[in-house]
Amino acid sequence: MMLRKRVLVTGGAGFLGSHLCERLLADGNDVICLDNFFTGTKDNVAPLLGDPHFELMRHDVTFPLYVEVDEIYNLACPASPIHYQHDPVQTTKTSVHGAINMLGLAKRLRAKVFQASTSEVYGDPDVHPQPESYRGYVNPIGPRACYDEGKRCAETLFFDYFRQHRLRIRVARIFNTYGPRMHPNDGRVVSNFVVQALQNKPLTIYGDGSQTRSFCYVDDLIEGFVRLMAAPDAVTGPVNLGNPAEFTIRQLAEMAVAMTGSKSKLEFRPLPEDDPKQRRPDIAIAGKELGWKPTVKLEDGLRKTIAYFDEFLRRTS
Ligand SMILES: NC(=O)c1ccc[n+]([C@@H]2O[C@H](COP(=O)([O-])OP(=O)(O)OC[C@H]3O[C@@H](n4cnc5c(N)ncnc54)[C@H](O)[C@@H]3O)[C@@H](O)[C@H]2O)c1
């Protein structure tokens, strides 16, 4: 008989975490979803609560945790500038103390441990697209530093535990991901545009809209997570996971308006400090080591995201 794996997902009630919990349950695992509900909600995992193999736990990763599991996915951390700048000291603590606590737990259990790192470790890149070997161009004292440097320090800790304690680690550098269950008001560009378009409000573009981003649909990203965790232990990462198809912010705004049949106009505002001008992953390593590449086209992912927000706005208005 195959024993079920026991998997801990920190930040499991958030956008990505809730999709990951769903996928891990569907794959036949026992899942502990841990969250302090700072940006995540019970609603995100409500459909999973009746599953006897799912457990929801309120806990803050900055405090030690004692549970028995085989694998840990460490996703706990507010991910949007509005949320991570709300309490920057807590953001750094969540990344750094959270990593220390999850690595300590993994060391005690000899469990595999996965870190949700970010393309923000590259800062405002002067290399384009960014391969994993690029060391980044980050402002250590700016308003985004609590997130960028917190995540960089977490990566350092992961690799020190790997070298010093032979821990089995996996580090994914996640690029912009979108899909159902994103926060409606957290300032991230896809949710912003879709919600504004559905409400026929002006779409706010920071700068002239010529800055580019790449957008990965959530199902593609979660497939990458699961493949990385299942890869041989020599595949520690860091591995970029994201969609290399590049769009300008203006193009995305125009798609959101067209696909919702909205009457919204585009409204231009000044660019915030440290906002990267270009961001696109080099995913050659993910292709080679994991046989992974994104498959969902922006138009198809946007359609599902629009359907989610349309239902969400009707339910909550
Ligand atoms: N979505 C993206 O495009 C993206 C890109 C790069 C990296 N990431 C990373 O992926 C992870 C998940 O991001 P997301 O988009 O799902 O964001 P999210 O805000 O929806 O999820 C983060 C979750 O962590 C929880 N959390 C925050 N602080 C915590 C703490 N101290 N203890 C326990 N739980 C805590 C929140 O309540 C939330 O449920 C984050 O680590 C983020 O940095 C996401």
The ligand as an SDF file (V2000), in Angstrom:
LIG
                    3D

 44 48  0  0  0  0  0  0  0  0999 V2000
    1.7280   35.5690   -6.8450 N   0  0  0  0  0  0  0  0  0  0  0  0
    2.8760   35.9100   -7.3720 C   0  0  0  0  0  0  0  0  0  0  0  0
    2.9150   36.4060   -8.5000 O   0  0  0  0  0  0  0  0  0  0  0  0
    4.1810   35.6820   -6.6260 C   0  0  0  0  0  0  0  0  0  0  0  0
    5.3620   36.0720   -7.2670 C   0  0  0  0  0  0  0  0  0  0  0  0
    6.5670   35.8670   -6.6000 C   0  0  0  0  0  0  0  0  0  0  0  0
    6.5970   35.2430   -5.3640 C   0  0  0  0  0  0  0  0  0  0  0  0
    5.4280   34.8710   -4.7730 N   0  0  0  0  0  0  0  0  0  0  0  0
    5.5230   34.2570   -3.4480 C   0  0  0  0  0  0  0  0  0  0  0  0
    4.6060   33.1890   -3.3080 O   0  0  0  0  0  0  0  0  0  0  0  0
    4.0840   33.1540   -1.9920 C   0  0  0  0  0  0  0  0  0  0  0  0
    2.5660   33.1910   -2.0340 C   0  0  0  0  0  0  0  0  0  0  0  0
    2.1420   34.3830   -2.6830 O   0  0  0  0  0  0  0  0  0  0  0  0
    0.6110   34.7040   -2.9970 P   0  0  0  0  0  0  0  0  0  0  0  0
    0.5700   35.4350   -4.2760 O   0  0  0  0  0  0  0  0  0  0  0  0
   -0.1960   33.4860   -2.8230 O   0  0  0  0  0  0  0  0  0  0  0  0
    0.3170   35.7740   -1.8550 O   0  0  0  0  0  0  0  0  0  0  0  0
   -0.8140   35.7650   -0.7120 P   0  0  0  0  0  0  0  0  0  0  0  0
   -0.6620   37.0450    0.0260 O   0  0  0  0  0  0  0  0  0  0  0  0
   -2.1370   35.4680   -1.3270 O   0  0  0  0  0  0  0  0  0  0  0  0
   -0.3850   34.5440    0.1670 O   0  0  0  0  0  0  0  0  0  0  0  0
    0.5050   34.6190    1.2400 C   0  0  0  0  0  0  0  0  0  0  0  0
   -0.1070   33.8740    2.4030 C   0  0  0  0  0  0  0  0  0  0  0  0
    0.8020   33.8910    3.5110 O   0  0  0  0  0  0  0  0  0  0  0  0
    0.0680   34.1820    4.6840 C   0  0  0  0  0  0  0  0  0  0  0  0
    0.9970   34.7920    5.6350 N   0  0  0  0  0  0  0  0  0  0  0  0
    1.5940   36.0030    5.5820 C   0  0  0  0  0  0  0  0  0  0  0  0
    2.3920   36.1850    6.6430 N   0  0  0  0  0  0  0  0  0  0  0  0
    2.3100   35.0490    7.3940 C   0  0  0  0  0  0  0  0  0  0  0  0
    2.8900   34.6260    8.6040 C   0  0  0  0  0  0  0  0  0  0  0  0
    3.7440   35.4190    9.2670 N   0  0  0  0  0  0  0  0  0  0  0  0
    2.5620   33.4080    9.0870 N   0  0  0  0  0  0  0  0  0  0  0  0
    1.7020   32.5970    8.4220 C   0  0  0  0  0  0  0  0  0  0  0  0
    1.1040   32.9540    7.2690 N   0  0  0  0  0  0  0  0  0  0  0  0
    1.4240   34.1610    6.7610 C   0  0  0  0  0  0  0  0  0  0  0  0
   -1.0200   35.1370    4.2270 C   0  0  0  0  0  0  0  0  0  0  0  0
   -2.1080   35.2210    5.1390 O   0  0  0  0  0  0  0  0  0  0  0  0
   -1.4060   34.5070    2.8860 C   0  0  0  0  0  0  0  0  0  0  0  0
   -2.3870   33.5230    3.0520 O   0  0  0  0  0  0  0  0  0  0  0  0
    4.7060   34.3280   -1.2420 C   0  0  0  0  0  0  0  0  0  0  0  0
    5.7930   33.8650   -0.4910 O   0  0  0  0  0  0  0  0  0  0  0  0
    5.1670   35.2380   -2.3500 C   0  0  0  0  0  0  0  0  0  0  0  0
    6.2750   35.9980   -1.9430 O   0  0  0  0  0  0  0  0  0  0  0  0
    4.2190   35.0890   -5.3680 C   0  0  0  0  0  0  0  0  0  0  0  0
  1  2  1  0
  2  3  2  0
  2  4  1  0
  4  5  1  0
  4 44  2  0
  5  6  2  0
  6  7  1  0
  7  8  2  0
  8  9  1  0
  8 44  1  0
  9 10  1  0
  9 42  1  0
 10 11  1  0
 11 12  1  0
 11 40  1  0
 12 13  1  0
 13 14  1  0
 14 15  2  0
 14 16  1  0
 14 17  1  0
 17 18  1  0
 18 19  2  0
 18 20  1  0
 18 21  1  0
 21 22  1  0
 22 23  1  0
 23 24  1  0
 23 38  1  0
 24 25  1  0
 25 26  1  0
 25 36  1  0
 26 27  1  0
 26 35  1  0
 27 28  2  0
 28 29  1  0
 29 30  1  0
 29 35  2  0
 30 31  1  0
 30 32  2  0
 32 33  1  0
 33 34  2  0
 34 35  1  0
 36 37  1  0
 36 38  1  0
 38 39  1  0
 40 41  1  0
 40 42  1  0
 42 43  1  0
M  CHG  2   8   1  16  -1
M  END
$$$$
